Amino acid sequence: MKLFKALLIALLILVNLILVPPALADKPKYLKNPDYIEVRKALDELVAAKDAQIRSGGSISEATQKKLDELEFQKYALETGVNWGQCRNQTEKTLAVYGPIPSFDDDDDEEDYAYDTGLYFLAPGQATKNKWDCEGIYLSSDATTTVTNPDGKTQDLTGPVAIKIGNGTQLTISTNPNTGEVEFNLPPTKVFKANEINWFIPNVAQALIDTRVPNAPAYQIADVSTNLIAKKSAAPAAQAKPKTQSQPEPEVKLQTLPKKGYYSK
């Protein structure tokens, strides 16, 4: 009888292991990533705001939809293990960007480093190298921009602030030629003022940033559109230019002097 009970218990345990998924299995690492948690929260808030707007008979703005799409891609990038972003400086000024903490010869110096990121300088017309994590940009005290909040509303923003970007994002920074405002091709993930995040956010103007030596790992951006325009405009000009044909030199006729009146041998 005891043997039967033991066999029955063992059989129940075996069936339970086969049919029930293991409860103690390790969760994916990205679920513990603070960036992933933050993106999921912002995405859930924006989806809820979108649904409420649609239920009330309204429609969402283009800026809200763009923010929603970007958050979806950031979430996917984190789920698939992409852990770096890229910054492209298409302004005419040096750009201060945030990246990995600087490397030190002494490990103790690295442990004593006061911030969670390093501040680097990106020259005009350059992009940070692949797999070097550009975590955000610094907006100087005299710079202005417009950002989209998680609720889809736009907000005018003046520095000094740190603008964070998500992993898997290629952020292009440019300048509006009419207003002089800083513009982004994608909505920033989050905006921080000094003391809101452990990043170095100084209160300095763009003129001081322009005096810094560019030191961010980067490569030069090839302006393909400009090259194509130049090539297309140059080709017809070369064809339209008429070839100058060499004119034959006028024939010089030598005048022969009459023999009459002259002495000839």
LUMNU-840989 format. One line per 4 residues: number of its first residue (from 1); their letters; for each residue x, y, z of C-alpha. Coordinates in pm, whole numbers. Each point is the difference from the previous one (the first is absolute). Last residue first. Layout:
# residues N
NUM) A) X:Y:Z ~ ...
END
This chain:
# residues 265
265) KSYY) 7084:8739:-11406 ~ -296:212:55 ~ -16:372:11 ~ -335:150:87
261) GKKP) -213:233:-208 ~ -244:-272:-97 ~ 30:-301:224 ~ -327:74:178
257) LTQL) -4:-63:372 ~ -183:-301:119 ~ -253:60:280 ~ -6:-276:250
253) KVEP) -347:-119:82 ~ -65:-60:365 ~ -275:-252:53 ~ -213:84:299
249) EPQS) 54:-235:294 ~ -261:-266:24 ~ -240:49:290 ~ 32:-248:286
245) QTKP) -336:-122:104 ~ -117:100:343 ~ -210:-274:148 ~ -329:121:122
241) KAQA) -76:-17:370 ~ -336:-162:31 ~ 145:-341:72 ~ 219:120:284
237) APAA) -284:204:143 ~ -231:-298:-32 ~ 238:-213:212 ~ 77:256:272
233) SKKA) -356:38:121 ~ -49:-372:44 ~ 336:-46:169 ~ -54:288:241
229) ILNT) -346:-120:89 ~ 129:-350:62 ~ 284:127:219 ~ -233:215:205
225) SVDA) -239:-289:56 ~ 280:-235:105 ~ 139:222:277 ~ 254:-246:135
221) IQYA) 10:19:380 ~ 352:-3:144 ~ 74:-263:264 ~ -17:6:377
217) PANP) 151:-100:335 ~ -79:318:198 ~ 306:221:55 ~ -78:332:-171
213) VRTD) 221:269:163 ~ -214:249:190 ~ -29:365:-106 ~ -344:-48:-161
209) ILAQ) -140:-119:334 ~ 97:336:151 ~ -195:192:-266 ~ -298:-232:54
205) AVNP) -61:147:346 ~ 75:-162:335 ~ -202:-121:300 ~ 154:-345:42
201) IFWN) -195:-328:-15 ~ 233:-287:106 ~ -226:-303:30 ~ -135:-154:323
197) IENA) -359:87:-81 ~ -249:257:128 ~ 273:212:166 ~ 42:213:-315
193) KFVK) -296:-21:-237 ~ -104:-316:-180 ~ -195:-61:-320 ~ -128:-344:-105
189) TPPL) -23:-231:-298 ~ 64:270:-258 ~ -243:29:-295 ~ 163:-98:-329
185) NFEV) 150:204:-289 ~ 112:258:253 ~ 8:381:-27 ~ 202:270:176
181) EGTN) -160:341:-48 ~ 162:267:-222 ~ -347:121:-106 ~ 32:13:-380
177) PNTS) 291:-238:-69 ~ -130:-258:252 ~ 312:-166:137 ~ 77:-372:-19
173) ITLQ) 43:-299:230 ~ -49:-348:-143 ~ -75:-273:255 ~ 58:-359:-109
169) TGNG) -183:-200:266 ~ 71:-364:86 ~ 25:83:367 ~ -211:298:99
165) IKIA) 95:367:6 ~ 49:229:300 ~ -8:378:-21 ~ 213:169:267
161) VPGT) -107:353:90 ~ 143:353:9 ~ -200:89:-190 ~ -331:129:-134
157) LDQT) -299:-215:-90 ~ -326:75:-178 ~ -245:-281:65 ~ -207:-219:-228
153) KGDP) -282:-218:133 ~ -8:-371:-80 ~ -56:-120:357 ~ 359:-131:10
149) NTVT) 122:357:-70 ~ 103:118:-345 ~ 299:236:-16 ~ 60:347:-145
145) TTAD) 346:158:4 ~ 196:293:143 ~ 370:69:53 ~ 150:273:224
141) SSLY) 69:-222:302 ~ 145:-282:-210 ~ -194:-317:-90 ~ 211:-307:82
137) IGEC) -55:-312:-205 ~ -99:-359:74 ~ 114:-356:63 ~ 245:-32:-288
133) DWKN) 106:-362:42 ~ 300:-85:-215 ~ -125:-304:-193 ~ 30:189:-331
129) KTAQ) 206:317:12 ~ -145:338:95 ~ -100:211:-299 ~ 187:304:-139
125) GPAL) -99:301:-211 ~ 70:250:276 ~ 240:-135:266 ~ -118:-217:290
121) FYLG) 118:80:352 ~ -11:-244:289 ~ -163:-8:345 ~ 32:-330:189
117) TDYA) -285:-190:164 ~ -103:-124:346 ~ 182:284:177 ~ 245:49:289
113) YDEE) 288:-222:-108 ~ 147:-156:316 ~ -42:-356:-128 ~ 176:93:-323
109) DDDD) 287:159:191 ~ 36:-318:207 ~ 32:-206:-317 ~ 316:192:-93
105) DFSP) 75:55:-366 ~ -334:173:-41 ~ -265:-38:-269 ~ -258:278:-24
101) IPGY) -364:-79:89 ~ -204:-110:-299 ~ -174:271:-204 ~ -161:341:26
97) VALT) 22:255:-281 ~ 116:363:-24 ~ -41:130:-356 ~ 244:220:-186
93) KETQ) -178:243:-231 ~ -116:6:-362 ~ -280:-246:67 ~ -29:-343:-159
89) NRCQ) 141:-182:302 ~ -103:-365:-12 ~ -47:-188:330 ~ -15:-380:24
85) GWNV) -155:-234:256 ~ 125:-311:174 ~ -132:-309:179 ~ -169:-200:-275
81) GTEL) -88:-325:181 ~ -317:-105:-184 ~ -239:107:276 ~ 175:336:33
77) AYKQ) -34:68:-373 ~ -367:-107:5 ~ -81:245:280 ~ 182:279:-181
73) FELE) -193:-83:-320 ~ -334:18:181 ~ 105:324:171 ~ 76:152:-341
69) DLKK) -341:-97:-137 ~ -177:160:295 ~ 199:322:-30 ~ -81:20:-370
65) QTAE) -367:-63:74 ~ -1:280:257 ~ 174:243:-238 ~ -251:-82:-276
61) SISG) -283:89:233 ~ -252:-244:138 ~ -367:11:-92 ~ -310:85:197
57) GSRI) -325:-183:53 ~ 34:-39:375 ~ 93:-366:-47 ~ 285:106:-233
53) QADK) 149:236:257 ~ -29:-257:276 ~ 173:-262:-218 ~ 285:242:-80
49) AAVL) 49:97:365 ~ 12:-369:99 ~ 249:-72:-280 ~ 215:294:117
45) EDLA) 2:-116:361 ~ 82:-360:-99 ~ 286:119:-223 ~ 146:224:270
41) KRVE) -9:-288:250 ~ 148:-247:-247 ~ 278:244:-87 ~ 86:56:366
37) IYDP) 5:-372:80 ~ 220:-60:-305 ~ 241:276:101 ~ 16:-138:356
33) NKLY) 100:-345:-137 ~ -151:-273:216 ~ -235:-122:-274 ~ 297:12:-241
29) KPKD) 160:-292:183 ~ -270:-245:-105 ~ -156:-173:301 ~ 176:-301:154
25) ALAP) -218:-304:44 ~ -134:-50:354 ~ -358:-62:-101 ~ 87:-287:-232
21) PVLI) -289:-48:-241 ~ -270:-243:125 ~ -76:-306:-215 ~ 327:-195:16
17) LNVL) 109:91:353 ~ -351:-62:136 ~ -18:-338:-173 ~ 330:-102:160
13) ILLA) -111:117:346 ~ -326:-191:-33 ~ 186:-316:-105 ~ 240:28:295
9) ILLA) -296:38:236 ~ -170:-305:-151 ~ 319:-207:21 ~ 44:91:366
5) KFLK) -363:-79:71 ~ 34:-341:-168 ~ 318:-78:192 ~ -172:86:327
1) M) -279:-238:-88
END
